[in-house]
Each structure stands twice: as structure tokens, then as C-alpha cells.
Amino acid sequence: MSSSSSPADDVLDNVVQSVVSIHNMLQQRLNNIGSSNDQRKRRRYIQRQREAAHQRPMQDYFDENALFEGYFSVDGFGCIKICLCHIAPPDALDESFSMSARTARDSLHEFCIDVMSLYGPRYLRRPTTCDIQQLYAHHGNVHGLPRMLGSLDCMNWRWNVCPKAYQGQYTKGNYHYPTVVLEAVASQDLWIWHAFFDSSGLLNDVDILNNSPIFNKVYDGTAPDSSFVLRGTEYKFWYYLVDGIYPDLSIFVKSLSCPDDPQRAKFKRVPKKARKDIEQAFGALKKRWKIVAKPSIFRDISNMT
């Protein structure tokens, strides 16, 4: 009998050699992938030394022998003050306060919530009957406009980090960028007793007024009594100074667009001068709190309002 192998055995040997070579190749690739993962640059971890960062302001301001005795500062509050008043980006405070950008933003948000819950019922309340009489007296003596309650106007706040899906809903043609609108009424002493800050920049002043809660107490019948008589005519409610876009209602007083006699020209100048109260309030808001003067750093609109 011949000792030579059959053709079937040769085919089986070739198949076994192919399988072995494929296995060796796959094993080599797996080894290369493992070595590359070990050599890959890992995420950098920052040693913030939070305990030491907490001890520094305590030693500087709060200990018995403080370095800056008589001053007040703490790491979280100092970070919040810089973000609100100086509009510093949150990641710029890492070296000073050993806080990440997200921690700085979260601290700012929680601080604003606490301030609203603490001081909102006192300063963001509707005027009482006594307050209304004081506002009447001031506007009558200073501006010559008796029974005027205040000036109503809106301010746009730029929203640079608006999500792409919402940019069309918050962008108006004359601004070319997303904005959020603040509707407010302010008195002569910068008391903003009405603030409605939940409107898209795409809306105009009338649309915002239709969604505003400014007249809710009037509709409910719970508004304080503010009726008065002027030149023999009895008026049940006060009035606001507004610009020309608002509807022609007895509760709104607008300056004349084209006065044709000295008396009408004077009437145009007086409301224009009195409306500077709300413009002054918006200017003071932007001057004192730089975070409002610059584009918003919040991505979620609920954090802005």
C-alpha cells in the first residue's frame, strides 16, 4: 500500500493551518488593542484641596485673629458675588475658590433661590393701599401726573446658550439672537414691585401683557381700592405710563405722537420724563448686577427665571 496522504487529508491540513493563523492574528490584534488602551492618555484629575481652600477664608475672615478683621467673605458667597456683580466666567474662579465651573453655577442658582424665598414676599409684592397713596402723592408732586401708579415696560436679556431647537422661538428679527423678556413696573425709588420674566423674545409687548399676571387681582376682585375722581369723572383704577404699542385702554396713558398745540406738546414731555423711572430701574439693574448686562450663562430657562 502507498504511504502518501489522500487529497482529503491535504484539504483538512490546509483548513487547520488557516484556522490557526486566523486565531494567531486575532490574538495579536487583541494584544495590540490592550497595550494601546494602557498607553492612552487618561482624564486629568485636579486635586482641588477643598479642605485647605475652606480653611483659607476661615483664617482670613472668621477666626479669632483674622487677617482681614471686619470684612465678610466666604468661598461660596465670594464666588456668587463675583458671578453676579462682575460676570466672571465660573471656570475663572478655580484657583481662588477651588471650585469647579459647575459647582460655581449651582451655588449661584441655589443662592438666588434662597434670596427669592427670603426677600421675595417683601420686595416683590403688590403695593398695598398705603403704598398706592404714597405713589400717588409722589407722582403728583414730582411729575405732575396725579393717580399714576408707575411705568410699565419690557427689557430683553440676551440668551447666547439657547438650545438650537428653541432659537427660532426666542429670536426676533430686530435682535438677530435669542432673548428672554422681563416685564416690570418700577417706582421712583427703584422698587420693582411687578416682574414677569417667562416670555420669549419673539413676542412683542402686547403678547407679553396678555400672558402677564399684572391684572390678575383686578380680575379676581381682590385688588386694593384705588378709585379717585378727576375733573368730575370717577375712575375705578389707577393708570400706567406705557409706550405706543400698548392698546388704547383707560388704564394705559401714552404720550401723543404728533402734538399740534403747546398744551399737547407739554403733555407729551411730561409722560416721557416720568417714564424714565422704569428706564432708570433697568439701567440700575444692569449697572449693579453685571450678570444681567451680559448674555445669560444658563442653558435652562428655569434657572434664569
C-alpha positions in Angstrom: 0.0 0.0 0.0 1.2 3.6 -0.7 2.2 5.8 2.3 1.2 9.0 0.6 -1.7 11.1 2.0 -5.1 11.3 0.3 -6.4 14.6 -1.1 -9.0 14.8 1.7 -6.2 14.8 4.3 -4.4 17.6 2.4 -7.6 19.8 2.4 -8.1 19.2 6.1 -4.5 20.2 6.9 -4.9 23.4 4.9 -8.1 24.2 6.8 -6.5 23.6 10.2 -3.5 25.8 9.3 -5.8 28.6 8.1 -7.8 28.5 11.4 -4.6 28.5 13.4 -3.2 31.5 11.5 -6.5 33.4 11.9 -6.5 32.7 15.6 -2.9 33.9 16.0 -3.7 37.1 14.0 -6.8 37.9 16.2 -4.8 37.2 19.3 -2.1 39.6 18.1 -4.7 42.3 17.4 -6.3 41.9 20.9 -2.9 42.3 22.5 -2.2 45.4 20.4 -5.6 46.9 21.5 -4.9 46.2 25.1 -1.4 47.8 25.0 -2.8 50.9 23.2 -5.5 51.3 25.9 -2.9 51.2 28.6 -0.9 53.8 26.8 -3.9 56.1 26.1 -3.9 59.4 28.0 -6.2 59.3 30.9 -8.6 62.0 32.0 -6.8 64.6 34.1 -7.8 64.7 37.7 -7.5 68.0 39.5 -6.5 67.9 43.2 -8.6 70.9 44.4 -7.7 70.5 48.1 -11.2 71.6 49.2 -10.5 71.3 52.9 -7.5 73.6 52.6 -9.5 76.0 50.4 -12.2 76.1 53.1 -9.7 76.9 55.8 -8.1 79.8 54.0 -11.2 82.1 54.1 -11.9 81.0 57.7 -8.4 82.1 58.7 -8.7 85.3 56.7 -12.1 86.5 57.9 -13.8 84.4 60.6 -11.1 83.1 63.1 -10.4 84.9 66.3 -7.2 86.6 64.9 -8.5 87.0 61.4 -6.2 88.6 58.8 -8.9 90.8 57.4 -10.9 91.6 60.5 -14.1 93.5 59.9 -14.7 92.1 56.4 -17.1 89.4 55.3 -16.4 86.8 52.8 -16.7 83.1 52.3 -15.7 80.8 49.5 -19.3 80.1 48.1 -20.6 83.6 48.7 -17.5 85.2 47.2 -17.9 83.1 44.1 -21.5 84.1 43.9 -20.7 87.8 44.3 -18.1 87.7 41.5 -20.5 85.9 39.1 -23.4 88.3 39.8 -21.6 91.6 40.1 -18.6 91.2 37.9 -19.9 88.5 35.4 -16.7 86.4 35.7 -16.9 83.1 34.0 -17.4 80.3 36.5 -14.2 78.4 35.5 -12.1 81.5 36.2 -12.7 81.0 40.0 -11.0 77.7 40.3 -7.7 78.9 41.6 -9.2 81.4 44.0 -12.0 79.3 45.5 -11.0 75.7 44.4 -14.5 75.3 42.9 -15.3 73.8 39.5 -17.4 75.7 37.0 -20.5 73.5 37.6 -20.2 74.0 41.4 -20.0 77.8 40.9 -23.1 77.8 38.7 -25.0 75.5 41.1 -24.1 77.7 44.0 -25.3 80.8 42.2 -28.6 79.1 41.4 -29.2 78.0 44.9 -28.2 81.4 46.3 -30.8 83.1 44.0 -33.5 80.7 45.1 -32.8 81.4 48.8 -32.8 85.1 48.2 -36.1 84.9 46.3 -37.7 82.9 49.1 -36.4 85.2 51.8 -36.9 88.6 50.3 -39.5 88.0 47.6 -42.5 88.4 49.8 -41.3 91.7 51.0 -39.9 93.4 47.9 -41.6 91.6 45.0 -45.1 92.1 46.4 -48.0 94.1 45.0 -48.5 97.6 46.6 -50.9 97.9 49.4 -53.5 100.7 49.8 -50.9 102.7 51.8 -48.3 102.2 49.2 -50.7 103.2 46.4 -51.4 106.5 48.2 -47.7 107.2 48.6 -47.1 106.5 44.9 -50.0 108.8 44.0 -48.5 111.6 46.1 -45.0 111.3 44.7 -46.1 111.2 41.1 -48.5 114.0 41.5 -45.9 116.3 43.2 -42.8 115.4 41.2 -44.2 114.6 37.7 -47.5 116.4 37.8 -49.4 113.2 37.0 -51.9 112.6 39.7 -53.1 109.0 40.4 -50.3 107.4 38.3 -49.1 104.1 39.7 -46.0 103.6 37.7 -44.4 102.9 34.3 -44.8 99.6 32.5 -42.1 98.4 30.1 -40.1 95.4 28.9 -36.4 94.6 28.8 -34.7 91.9 26.6 -31.9 89.7 28.1 -29.7 88.0 25.5 -29.5 84.2 25.7 -26.4 83.0 24.0 -26.6 79.4 25.1 -30.1 78.9 23.9 -30.6 75.3 22.6 -30.7 75.1 18.8 -34.2 73.6 18.9 -35.5 76.7 20.7 -33.7 79.5 18.9 -36.5 80.1 16.4 -38.9 80.6 19.3 -36.8 83.1 21.1 -35.3 85.2 18.3 -36.9 88.4 17.0 -35.9 90.0 13.7 -34.6 93.2 15.1 -32.3 91.5 17.6 -30.9 88.6 15.4 -30.2 86.5 18.5 -32.3 84.7 21.2 -33.6 86.8 24.1 -35.8 86.4 27.1 -38.1 89.3 28.1 -38.6 90.9 31.5 -41.8 92.9 32.0 -41.6 95.2 35.0 -43.2 98.1 36.8 -40.9 100.3 38.9 -41.5 103.2 41.2 -39.3 106.3 41.6 -37.2 104.7 44.4 -36.3 101.7 42.1 -38.9 99.4 43.8 -39.7 96.8 41.1 -43.0 95.6 42.5 -44.0 93.7 39.4 -41.7 91.4 37.4 -42.8 88.8 34.8 -39.8 87.0 33.4 -41.0 84.0 31.5 -41.6 85.2 27.9 -39.9 84.5 24.6 -38.0 87.3 22.9 -40.1 86.6 19.8 -43.2 88.2 21.5 -43.9 91.9 21.5 -45.1 93.9 24.5 -48.8 93.3 23.9 -48.3 89.5 23.7 -46.4 89.6 26.9 -49.1 91.7 28.5 -51.7 89.1 27.6 -49.7 86.4 29.4 -48.7 88.6 32.3 -50.3 88.3 35.8 -50.3 92.0 36.4 -54.1 92.3 36.3 -55.0 89.1 38.0 -56.0 90.7 41.2 -58.1 93.2 39.3 -59.9 90.3 37.5 -60.4 88.4 40.8 -61.7 91.5 42.6 -59.0 91.4 45.3 -57.1 94.5 44.2 -56.9 97.3 46.8 -59.3 100.2 46.5 -57.7 102.9 44.3 -60.7 104.8 42.9 -60.4 108.5 42.5 -62.3 111.5 41.0 -60.5 113.7 38.5 -62.3 116.7 36.9 -65.7 115.3 37.9 -65.0 111.9 36.4 -64.7 108.9 38.7 -62.1 106.4 37.8 -62.1 103.0 39.5 -58.4 102.0 38.9 -55.0 103.6 38.6 -53.2 104.0 35.3 -49.7 103.2 33.9 -47.5 105.1 31.6 -46.7 103.0 28.5 -45.3 103.4 25.0 -47.3 103.5 21.8 -47.6 99.7 21.2 -50.0 99.1 24.1 -53.8 99.0 23.5 -55.9 102.1 24.0 -57.4 101.4 27.4 -58.3 103.8 30.3 -55.6 102.1 32.4 -52.9 103.0 30.0 -51.7 106.5 29.2 -49.5 107.1 26.2 -47.7 110.2 25.1 -49.0 111.9 22.0 -47.1 111.1 18.8 -47.8 114.4 16.9 -48.9 117.3 19.2 -50.3 120.2 17.3 -50.5 122.8 20.1 -48.5 123.9 23.2 -50.7 122.1 25.7 -50.4 118.8 23.9 -46.7 119.3 23.4 -46.4 119.7 27.2 -48.4 116.6 27.8 -46.0 114.7 25.5 -43.0 115.9 27.5 -44.4 115.1 31.0 -45.1 111.4 30.5 -41.8 111.0 28.6 -40.0 112.4 31.6 -41.9 110.3 34.1 -41.2 107.1 32.1 -37.6 107.5 33.0 -38.3 105.8 36.3 -38.6 102.4 34.6 -35.6 103.1 32.4 -33.6 104.1 35.4 -34.6 100.8 37.1 -33.5 98.8 34.2 -30.2 100.8 34.0 -29.5 100.3 37.7 -30.3 96.6 37.4 -27.7 96.2 34.6 -25.2 98.5 36.3 -25.4 96.8 39.7 -25.7 93.2 38.6 -23.4 92.7 35.6 -24.9 89.2 35.0 -28.0 90.9 33.5 -26.0 93.3 31.4 -24.1 90.4 29.7 -25.6 87.4 27.8 -27.1 84.7 30.0 -24.8 81.9 31.1 -27.6 79.5 31.9 -28.8 76.8 29.5 -32.1 76.1 31.2 -34.6 78.9 31.2 -36.0 77.8 34.6 -32.6 78.8 36.1 -32.9 82.2 34.5 -36.3 83.0 35.9 
